[in-house]
Amino acid sequence: MRKFLKIASCVIGLIVIGIVAVFYFTADMVTVADEFLGAVKSNDIDKAYSYVSDDFKAATSKDAFKDFLGKSGLTGYKSSSWQERSTSGGRGDLTGSVSTESGGAIPLKMRFVKGESGWKIYAIEKPGAGVQEKSSAPAPPSEEELVRMVAATMHLFAVSVNEKNMAKFHEYCSSLMQKQYTVQKLDETFAAFFNLGVDLTLLDKLSPVFDGKVTVVKDNVIEIKGYYPTSPSRVHFEQEYVYEGLSWKLLGLSVNIK
């Protein structure tokens, strides 16, 4: 009986240590989240936008960001409570609710990515409220947004190819794509590009040419096809994006040099 009590005490001790560790490693994310929400409450869009990651900005313009905040109810922010916290490597999640000045509560999930400047918001997920007979697909991005999305994707792809390691590219992808493809799997998939000796970052100086309109594959998923007018060979691409949280995130990529 005493042995059982000792074991039970040990297990409880490990659980407590685990909880303390989670709170410790997610404390900076909570700070960023609260400072972000404070800026939203003050209607300081520029400051709030400074808390989001480069990938977030590449997929969501400041105008779209401002429009979301205006409709979200987060401007009435009073305090936050995060029931679920997690972190793994350079990524982390906070799931909970935001209490408002009017006494209400808004369910919210915030995804983070960690870079040289610390934690940045990668995505914001807020469930829709009210009666919803059918979830409506978001409007396709504008041509300006498409160019920005494609350019960001190709840049991260090119940088990762040059490094012969797809880790940075993996961090950029949607959570759905990350679940389907590990960094090792992406390395294997794009291994043929590693030894080509071609620096695809030169595409940063060019604008993509789209083949027709954006194709809506299914709800919340779009497909973009096109090429870069390089010479003597053209760089062709096919990209799929899924709407995650507040912005479009990469779901699939095909690159061919013809």
C-alpha positions as CSV (number, residue, x, y, z in Angstrom):
1,M,0.0,0.0,0.0
2,R,2.8,2.4,0.9
3,K,4.6,1.5,-2.3
4,F,1.4,2.4,-4.3
5,L,1.2,5.7,-2.5
6,K,4.8,6.5,-3.3
7,I,4.2,5.6,-7.0
8,A,1.0,7.7,-7.1
9,S,2.8,10.6,-5.5
10,C,5.6,10.3,-8.1
11,V,3.0,10.3,-10.9
12,I,1.3,13.4,-9.5
13,G,4.6,15.1,-9.2
14,L,5.4,14.4,-12.9
15,I,2.0,15.8,-13.9
16,V,2.6,19.0,-11.9
17,I,6.1,19.3,-13.5
18,G,4.6,18.8,-16.9
19,I,1.9,21.5,-16.3
20,V,4.5,24.0,-15.0
21,A,6.7,23.3,-18.1
22,V,3.8,24.0,-20.5
23,F,3.0,27.3,-18.8
24,Y,6.7,28.2,-18.8
25,F,7.3,27.5,-22.5
26,T,4.1,29.2,-23.6
27,A,4.4,32.3,-21.4
28,D,5.9,34.4,-24.2
29,M,3.1,33.4,-26.6
30,V,0.5,34.5,-24.0
31,T,2.3,37.8,-23.7
32,V,2.3,38.4,-27.5
33,A,-1.4,37.4,-27.7
34,D,-2.4,39.8,-24.9
35,E,-0.4,42.7,-26.3
36,F,-1.9,42.0,-29.7
37,L,-5.4,42.0,-28.3
38,G,-4.6,45.2,-26.4
39,A,-3.6,46.9,-29.7
40,V,-6.8,45.7,-31.3
41,K,-8.8,47.2,-28.4
42,S,-7.0,50.5,-28.9
43,N,-7.8,50.3,-32.7
44,D,-4.0,50.5,-33.3
45,I,-4.0,48.5,-36.5
46,D,-0.4,49.1,-37.3
47,K,0.7,47.9,-33.9
48,A,-1.6,44.9,-34.1
49,Y,-0.3,44.0,-37.5
50,S,3.3,44.1,-36.2
51,Y,2.6,41.0,-34.1
52,V,1.8,38.8,-37.1
53,S,4.4,36.8,-39.0
54,D,5.7,37.5,-42.4
55,D,3.8,34.5,-43.8
56,F,0.6,36.0,-42.3
57,K,1.3,39.3,-44.0
58,A,2.1,37.6,-47.3
59,A,-1.3,35.9,-47.3
60,T,-3.4,38.7,-45.6
61,S,-3.2,42.3,-46.6
62,K,-3.5,45.0,-43.9
63,D,-6.9,46.0,-45.3
64,A,-8.2,42.4,-45.1
65,F,-6.8,42.2,-41.6
66,K,-8.5,45.4,-40.5
67,D,-11.8,44.2,-42.0
68,F,-11.6,41.0,-40.0
69,L,-10.9,42.8,-36.8
70,G,-13.9,45.1,-37.4
71,K,-16.2,42.1,-37.7
72,S,-14.6,39.9,-35.0
73,G,-15.8,41.6,-31.8
74,L,-12.3,41.5,-30.5
75,T,-12.2,45.3,-30.2
76,G,-14.2,44.9,-27.0
77,Y,-11.3,42.9,-25.5
78,K,-11.1,42.9,-21.7
79,S,-9.1,39.8,-20.8
80,S,-8.2,36.4,-22.2
81,S,-8.2,32.8,-20.9
82,W,-6.2,30.0,-22.6
83,Q,-7.5,26.6,-21.7
84,E,-5.2,24.7,-24.1
85,R,-1.5,25.6,-24.6
86,S,1.0,23.7,-26.7
87,T,4.4,24.2,-28.3
88,S,6.6,22.1,-30.4
89,G,9.9,23.3,-31.9
90,G,9.2,26.6,-33.5
91,R,5.4,26.4,-33.5
92,G,2.8,26.8,-30.8
93,D,-1.0,27.1,-30.2
94,L,-3.2,28.9,-27.8
95,T,-6.9,27.9,-27.5
96,G,-9.4,29.6,-25.3
97,S,-11.6,32.6,-25.2
98,V,-11.6,36.4,-25.0
99,S,-13.8,38.1,-22.4
100,T,-15.3,41.4,-23.6
101,E,-16.2,44.6,-21.9
102,S,-19.9,43.9,-22.5
103,G,-19.6,40.6,-20.5
104,G,-19.5,38.3,-23.5
105,A,-17.0,35.6,-24.5
106,I,-15.4,35.0,-27.9
107,P,-13.9,31.5,-28.6
108,L,-10.5,31.9,-30.2
109,K,-7.5,29.9,-31.4
110,M,-4.2,31.5,-32.2
111,R,-1.3,29.8,-33.9
112,F,2.3,31.0,-33.6
113,V,5.6,30.6,-35.3
114,K,9.0,31.5,-33.6
115,G,11.6,33.4,-35.5
116,E,14.7,35.5,-34.7
117,S,12.5,38.2,-33.2
118,G,10.5,35.8,-31.0
119,W,6.9,34.5,-31.3
120,K,4.7,35.9,-34.1
121,I,1.0,35.1,-34.8
122,Y,0.8,32.7,-37.8
123,A,-3.0,32.3,-37.9
124,I,-6.1,33.4,-36.0
125,E,-9.1,31.1,-35.9
126,K,-12.5,32.3,-34.7
127,P,-15.6,30.1,-35.2
128,G,-18.5,31.8,-36.9
129,A,-21.4,32.8,-34.8
130,G,-25.2,32.7,-35.4
131,V,-27.3,30.3,-37.4
132,Q,-25.2,28.8,-40.2
133,E,-27.0,26.5,-42.6
134,K,-23.8,26.0,-44.6
135,S,-20.3,27.2,-44.2
136,S,-19.6,29.6,-47.0
137,A,-16.3,29.6,-48.8
138,P,-14.2,32.7,-48.6
139,A,-13.9,34.9,-51.6
140,P,-10.8,34.1,-53.8
141,P,-7.9,36.4,-53.3
142,S,-7.5,39.5,-55.4
143,E,-4.8,39.4,-58.2
144,E,-2.5,41.5,-56.0
145,E,-2.9,39.0,-53.1
146,L,-2.3,36.1,-55.5
147,V,1.0,37.6,-56.7
148,R,2.1,38.1,-53.1
149,M,1.1,34.5,-52.1
150,V,2.8,32.9,-55.1
151,A,5.9,35.1,-54.6
152,A,6.2,34.2,-50.9
153,T,5.8,30.5,-51.7
154,M,8.4,30.4,-54.4
155,H,10.8,32.4,-52.3
156,L,10.6,30.0,-49.4
157,F,10.9,27.1,-51.8
158,A,13.9,28.6,-53.5
159,V,15.7,29.4,-50.2
160,S,15.0,25.8,-48.9
161,V,16.3,24.3,-52.1
162,N,19.5,26.3,-51.9
163,E,19.9,25.1,-48.3
164,K,19.1,21.5,-49.4
165,N,16.7,21.3,-46.5
166,M,13.0,22.0,-46.6
167,A,12.6,22.9,-42.9
168,K,11.8,26.6,-43.5
169,F,9.4,25.7,-46.3
170,H,7.7,23.2,-44.0
171,E,7.1,25.9,-41.4
172,Y,5.5,28.1,-44.1
173,C,2.9,25.4,-45.1
174,S,-0.6,25.0,-43.8
175,S,-1.1,22.7,-40.8
176,L,-2.9,20.3,-43.1
177,M,0.1,20.0,-45.4
178,Q,2.5,19.7,-42.4
179,K,0.5,16.7,-41.1
180,Q,0.7,15.0,-44.5
181,Y,4.4,15.8,-45.2
182,T,7.3,15.8,-42.7
183,V,10.5,17.8,-43.5
184,Q,12.1,14.5,-44.5
185,K,9.3,13.7,-46.9
186,L,9.6,17.1,-48.5
187,D,13.4,16.6,-48.8
188,E,12.8,13.4,-50.6
189,T,10.1,14.9,-52.8
190,F,12.2,17.8,-54.0
191,A,15.6,16.1,-53.9
192,A,15.9,16.5,-57.6
193,F,16.1,20.3,-57.3
194,F,19.0,20.1,-54.7
195,N,21.7,19.3,-57.3
196,L,20.4,21.3,-60.2
197,G,22.8,24.2,-59.5
198,V,20.0,26.7,-60.3
199,D,19.3,29.6,-57.9
200,L,15.6,30.0,-58.0
201,T,15.7,33.1,-55.7
202,L,16.2,35.0,-59.0
203,L,12.4,34.7,-59.4
204,D,12.1,37.3,-56.6
205,K,12.8,39.9,-59.3
206,L,10.1,38.6,-61.6
207,S,6.3,38.7,-61.6
208,P,4.4,35.4,-62.1
209,V,2.1,35.0,-65.1
210,F,-1.1,33.2,-64.3
211,D,-2.7,30.6,-66.6
212,G,-6.3,31.7,-66.5
213,K,-8.4,32.4,-63.4
214,V,-8.1,30.9,-60.0
215,T,-9.7,27.5,-59.8
216,V,-11.9,26.7,-56.8
217,V,-11.1,23.0,-56.2
218,K,-13.6,22.7,-53.4
219,D,-14.8,24.8,-50.4
220,N,-11.9,26.6,-48.9
221,V,-9.3,25.2,-51.4
222,I,-8.1,27.1,-54.5
223,E,-5.6,26.2,-57.2
224,I,-3.3,28.6,-59.0
225,K,-1.3,27.7,-62.2
226,G,1.2,29.8,-64.0
227,Y,4.9,30.4,-64.9
228,Y,7.7,32.8,-64.5
229,P,9.0,34.3,-67.8
230,T,12.6,33.0,-67.4
231,S,14.8,32.3,-70.3
232,P,15.8,30.0,-72.0
233,S,13.6,27.7,-69.8
234,R,10.4,28.7,-68.0
235,V,9.7,27.9,-64.4
236,H,6.1,26.5,-64.2
237,F,4.2,26.1,-61.0
238,E,1.0,24.7,-59.6
239,Q,0.0,25.8,-56.1
240,E,-3.0,24.9,-53.9
241,Y,-4.1,26.9,-50.9
242,V,-6.5,26.2,-48.1
243,Y,-8.2,28.9,-46.0
244,E,-6.9,28.3,-42.5
245,G,-7.9,30.7,-39.7
246,L,-7.7,34.2,-41.2
247,S,-5.6,33.6,-44.4
248,W,-4.8,31.3,-47.3
249,K,-2.1,28.7,-46.5
250,L,-0.2,26.5,-48.9
251,L,-1.6,23.0,-49.3
252,G,0.3,21.7,-52.3
253,L,3.1,22.7,-54.7
254,S,4.4,21.5,-58.0
255,V,7.4,23.1,-59.8
256,N,8.7,22.2,-63.2
257,I,11.5,23.8,-65.3
258,K,10.7,23.4,-69.0
